[in-house]
Amino acid sequence: MNYDQTSNPVLQERAFEAEQASTELMSIPGCVNKTAICLGLLAFSALFAWKTSYASAEDLMGKTMLFMIAAFVTALVTVFKPLWAKVTAPLYSIFEGLVLGSISMVFEKTYPGIVGQAIALTLGVFAAMLFAYKTQFIRVTEKLTMGIFAATVGIALVYLANLVFHLFGGQGFSFLHSSSGFSIAFSLFVVAIAALNLVLDFDFIARQSRRGSPKELEWYAAFGLMVTLVWLYIEILRLLSKLNNRR
């Protein structure tokens, strides 16, 4: 495995081989600006979903599923058409914000204050990983990349197997939802891997910028970061809910 790659399924080398539509090149400040726009759209739509009143739990679940499907389809389109990201990345952020806003509202009603903690921790982890990468406290090496990639794939397989068990009427893996010590340790591990994926994302985007990728792909780079940030936020939310259940 080439350590120039990242375990993020979105940020892969082939996506940055798109035909260049202009003479401008991708830059780090451009990626930062696009990511900030996507984060703003996600926050706005999440707040909208949070403030929306639902007639029933079924109504909430139904609309959340529609938003999830819309986000998933938009993500797939973006992956296969990277140059469309200037349109699809903002759309993905809006749909994902609607999903997170609805989910967060449910968690907040069960565990008051948990959402504010999850947002603060997510932003804190993001800042810490960026600092660790910029200061080279965490160096992206081939061994680190391979380790994070293997762990990410392993986590994905566990979640996929759990989903398959549920679809066929099984109980799934209880440790994914319980508040046992092992369950909390697993969530801590997942959060750590999600955080380390941010470092790989930073490094990959920096490499692509130095390589002279098309400026249009700044939106795609922002989309890739959003995918990792959403995953990190959800995992932190799950971890905090387990810790609250232990009180």
C-alpha positions in Angstrom: 0.0 0.0 0.0 1.3 3.5 -0.9 1.4 5.7 2.1 0.5 8.6 -0.1 -3.0 7.2 0.1 -5.5 7.6 2.9 -8.0 5.2 4.5 -10.8 7.7 3.7 -12.7 6.0 0.8 -13.4 9.5 -0.6 -9.9 10.9 -0.7 -8.2 8.6 -3.2 -5.6 9.3 -5.9 -7.9 8.5 -8.8 -10.3 11.3 -7.8 -7.6 13.9 -8.2 -6.7 12.7 -11.7 -9.7 14.4 -13.2 -9.3 16.6 -16.3 -8.5 20.1 -15.4 -11.2 22.6 -16.4 -9.0 25.7 -15.7 -5.4 26.8 -15.4 -5.7 27.5 -11.6 -4.3 25.0 -9.2 -5.6 23.5 -5.9 -4.3 25.3 -2.8 -4.5 24.7 1.0 -6.2 28.1 1.7 -8.7 27.2 -1.0 -9.5 23.8 0.6 -9.8 25.5 4.0 -12.3 28.1 2.6 -14.4 25.4 0.9 -14.4 23.2 4.1 -15.5 26.3 6.1 -18.4 26.8 3.7 -19.4 23.2 3.9 -19.2 23.3 7.7 -21.4 26.4 7.8 -24.0 24.8 5.6 -24.0 21.6 7.7 -24.4 23.7 10.9 -27.2 25.8 9.4 -29.2 22.7 8.2 -28.6 20.9 11.5 -30.0 23.8 13.4 -33.0 23.9 11.1 -33.6 20.1 11.7 -33.1 20.7 15.5 -35.7 23.4 15.6 -38.2 21.5 13.4 -41.1 20.0 15.3 -42.1 16.5 14.3 -45.6 15.1 14.7 -44.4 11.8 16.0 -41.3 9.5 16.5 -42.3 7.8 13.3 -42.4 11.1 11.4 -38.9 11.9 12.7 -37.5 8.5 11.8 -39.1 8.6 8.3 -37.7 12.1 7.5 -34.3 11.2 8.9 -34.1 8.1 6.7 -35.0 10.3 3.7 -32.2 12.7 4.6 -29.8 9.8 5.0 -30.6 8.4 1.6 -30.3 11.8 0.0 -26.9 12.3 1.7 -25.7 8.8 0.6 -26.8 9.3 -3.0 -25.2 12.7 -3.1 -21.9 11.2 -1.7 -21.9 8.5 -4.3 -22.4 11.0 -7.1 -19.6 13.1 -5.7 -17.2 10.1 -5.6 -17.9 9.1 -9.2 -18.0 12.7 -10.5 -15.3 14.6 -8.5 -15.6 17.7 -10.6 -19.3 18.0 -9.7 -18.2 18.5 -6.1 -18.7 22.3 -6.3 -22.4 21.5 -6.4 -22.7 18.1 -4.6 -20.3 18.9 -1.7 -22.6 21.7 -0.4 -25.7 19.5 -1.1 -24.1 16.7 0.9 -23.3 19.1 3.8 -26.9 20.2 3.9 -28.4 16.7 3.8 -25.9 15.5 6.4 -26.7 18.4 8.6 -30.4 17.5 8.5 -29.5 14.0 9.5 -27.2 15.1 12.3 -29.6 17.7 13.6 -32.4 15.1 13.9 -30.2 12.5 15.5 -28.7 15.1 17.9 -32.1 16.2 19.0 -33.0 12.6 20.0 -29.7 12.3 22.0 -30.2 15.7 23.6 -33.6 14.8 24.9 -32.2 11.6 26.4 -29.0 13.1 27.7 -29.3 16.9 28.2 -26.1 18.7 27.3 -24.5 15.9 25.4 -24.7 17.6 22.0 -22.8 20.7 23.1 -20.1 18.4 24.5 -19.9 16.3 21.3 -19.6 19.4 19.1 -16.9 20.9 21.4 -15.0 17.6 21.5 -15.2 17.2 17.7 -13.9 20.6 17.0 -11.2 20.2 19.7 -10.1 16.9 18.2 -10.0 18.4 14.7 -7.9 21.3 16.0 -5.6 19.0 17.9 -5.0 16.7 14.9 -4.3 19.7 12.6 -1.8 21.0 15.2 -0.2 17.5 15.5 0.1 17.3 11.8 1.4 20.8 11.2 4.0 20.5 14.0 4.9 16.9 12.8 4.1 15.6 16.3 2.4 12.9 14.3 4.4 11.9 11.2 2.6 10.2 8.4 4.6 7.1 7.6 3.9 4.0 5.6 3.4 2.0 8.8 1.1 4.5 10.3 -1.0 4.7 7.1 -1.2 0.9 6.8 -2.2 0.6 10.5 -4.9 3.2 10.3 -6.2 1.7 7.0 -6.4 -1.8 8.5 -8.2 -0.5 11.6 -10.6 1.5 9.6 -11.5 -1.4 7.4 -11.9 -3.6 10.5 -14.3 -1.2 12.0 -16.3 -0.9 8.8 -16.5 -4.7 8.6 -17.8 -4.9 12.2 -20.5 -2.3 11.5 -21.4 -4.0 8.2 -21.7 -7.5 9.9 -23.9 -5.9 12.7 -26.2 -4.4 10.0 -26.5 -7.7 8.2 -27.4 -9.5 11.4 -30.1 -6.9 12.1 -31.5 -7.2 8.6 -31.9 -10.9 9.0 -33.6 -10.6 12.4 -30.5 -11.2 14.5 -29.5 -9.3 17.7 -26.2 -8.0 16.2 -23.2 -7.2 18.4 -24.4 -6.1 21.8 -21.1 -4.4 22.7 -21.8 -1.8 20.0 -24.8 -0.4 21.9 -24.2 -1.4 25.6 -22.4 0.7 28.2 -20.1 -2.0 29.3 -16.4 -1.4 29.9 -15.5 -3.3 26.7 -18.1 -1.3 24.7 -16.7 2.0 25.9 -13.1 0.9 25.2 -14.3 0.0 21.6 -15.9 3.4 21.1 -12.7 5.1 22.4 -10.7 3.0 19.9 -13.1 4.0 17.0 -12.9 7.7 18.0 -9.1 7.5 18.0 -9.0 5.9 14.5 -11.5 8.5 13.2 -9.2 11.2 14.6 -6.1 9.7 13.0 -7.9 9.6 9.7 -8.1 13.4 9.9 -4.2 13.4 9.9 -4.1 11.2 6.8 -6.7 13.5 5.2 -4.6 16.6 5.9 -1.5 14.9 4.6 -3.2 13.6 1.4 -4.7 17.0 0.6 -1.3 18.7 1.2 0.3 16.2 -1.2 -2.3 16.8 -3.9 -1.9 20.6 -3.5 1.9 20.3 -4.0 1.3 18.0 -6.9 -0.7 20.7 -8.7 -4.2 19.2 -8.8 -7.0 21.2 -10.5 -8.5 24.0 -8.3 -12.0 22.5 -8.9 -11.1 19.6 -6.7 -10.8 21.9 -3.6 -14.5 21.2 -3.2 -13.9 17.5 -3.4 -11.1 17.7 -0.8 -13.6 19.6 1.5 -16.1 16.9 0.9 -13.6 14.2 2.0 -12.9 16.1 5.2 -16.6 16.5 5.9 -17.1 12.7 5.6 -14.4 12.1 8.3 -15.7 14.9 10.5 -19.3 13.5 10.4 -18.0 10.1 11.3 -16.0 11.5 14.2 -18.9 13.5 15.6 -21.3 10.5 15.5 -18.7 8.3 17.2 -18.1 10.9 19.9 -21.8 11.2 20.4 -22.1 7.5 20.8 -19.2 7.4 23.3 -20.7 10.1 25.4 -24.1 8.4 25.5 -22.4 5.2 26.8 -20.6 7.2 29.5 -23.8 8.8 30.5 -25.5 5.4 30.9 -22.8 4.4 33.3 -23.7 7.2 35.8 
